[in-house]
Amino acid sequence: MEKMLAAALALLIGLLMTRVFKMFRLHLPDVTAFLIAGLIIGPHCLGRLGIEGVGFTSAAEVENLSVISNTALGFIAFSIGNEFLLSQLKAIGKQAVIVGIFQALAATLLVDVSLIGLHFLMPDKLSIEATIVLGAIATATAPAATLMVVRQYKAKGKLTDILLPVVALDDAVGLAVFAVSFGIANSLASSWNPSSR
């Protein structure tokens, strides 16, 4: 019962934050209000009070509601898939593929190079394996936030037509890059640490 109360409180605070943003004319997307609501009810704000049902008191409590977030992400994926028209993909497919792959790989490369440079400045703080994995994580985008903003502002046009396929493709490229980077990081870790073999 307390889990349901916490989930209901999360939804209520999220909706109230969107109204507060509109009332004060902050001109920020609703997704920003939901993020702030998440911070408020999270374990580091209201959760610190330790009152059951008023915020989430621990990260484990938030994890217990992962079925709700996974279901929501499934609906978002369906929504993004619903935005794709075959005729539209044929017209913009090449641009979306080029932009999606280039920006994902460029993000990985820039983060890897920057963090490897930091590794040489502070070798005891950051390992090469961690830099490689963090570079792969840099490819990730937030399709939920992108879709919410596009829908909230009823954005239409060439940029929006290219944006949604790019976001979807970017996540696919991100998974592939992460798999390769994680494999490289594991092999480096095992080659430098013979006891882990």
C-alpha positions, 0 to 999 in steps of 0.5 A, spaced: 500 500 500 505 504 501 508 503 494 502 505 491 501 511 495 509 513 493 507 512 486 501 516 487 505 522 490 510 522 485 505 523 479 501 528 483 507 532 485 510 531 477 503 534 475 503 540 480 510 542 478 508 542 471 502 547 473 507 551 478 512 552 472 506 555 468 503 559 473 510 562 474 511 562 466 518 559 466 517 557 459 520 550 461 518 543 458 514 539 462 519 534 463 523 539 467 518 539 472 517 532 472 525 531 473 524 536 479 519 532 482 523 526 482 528 530 486 523 532 491 520 525 492 527 522 492 531 519 497 535 525 498 530 530 499 523 528 502 526 521 503 530 523 508 525 525 513 524 517 513 516 517 513 513 511 509 509 514 503 512 521 503 517 520 498 522 514 497 526 513 503 532 509 499 534 507 492 532 500 493 524 503 494 525 507 487 528 500 484 522 496 487 517 501 482 522 499 476 516 495 473 512 502 472 518 505 469 519 500 464 512 499 462 512 507 461 519 506 457 515 501 453 509 505 451 515 511 449 518 506 445 511 504 441 510 512 441 516 513 437 515 507 433 508 510 431 511 516 429 515 513 423 512 513 416 515 508 411 514 514 406 518 519 411 523 514 412 525 513 405 525 521 404 529 522 410 532 515 412 539 517 409 540 523 413 537 520 419 542 514 419 548 519 417 547 524 423 545 518 428 551 514 427 556 520 426 553 524 433 553 517 437 561 515 435 563 523 435 560 523 442 564 516 444 570 519 441 570 526 444 569 523 451 574 517 451 579 522 448 578 527 454 577 522 459 584 518 457 587 525 457 585 525 465 587 518 466 594 520 464 593 527 469 590 523 475 592 515 474 590 513 481 583 516 480 580 514 473 582 507 470 583 506 462 577 501 463 573 506 466 574 511 461 572 506 455 566 504 458 564 512 460 565 514 453 560 508 450 555 511 455 556 518 452 552 515 446 546 515 450 540 519 449 533 520 452 528 518 447 522 520 453 524 527 454 525 528 446 518 525 445 515 529 451 518 536 448 516 535 441 509 533 443 508 538 448 510 544 443 506 540 437 513 541 433 512 539 426 517 540 420 523 537 417 528 538 424 522 534 427 522 529 422 529 527 422 530 528 430 525 522 432 529 517 427 536 519 429 534 518 437 531 511 435 538 510 431 542 513 436 540 508 442 541 502 437 548 505 435 549 506 443 548 499 445 553 496 439 558 501 442 557 499 449 558 492 447 564 493 444 567 498 449 565 493 455 568 487 451 575 492 450 575 494 457 574 487 460 580 484 456 584 490 458 582 489 465 584 481 465 590 482 461 593 487 466 591 483 472 593 476 471 589 473 477 582 475 474 583 470 469 
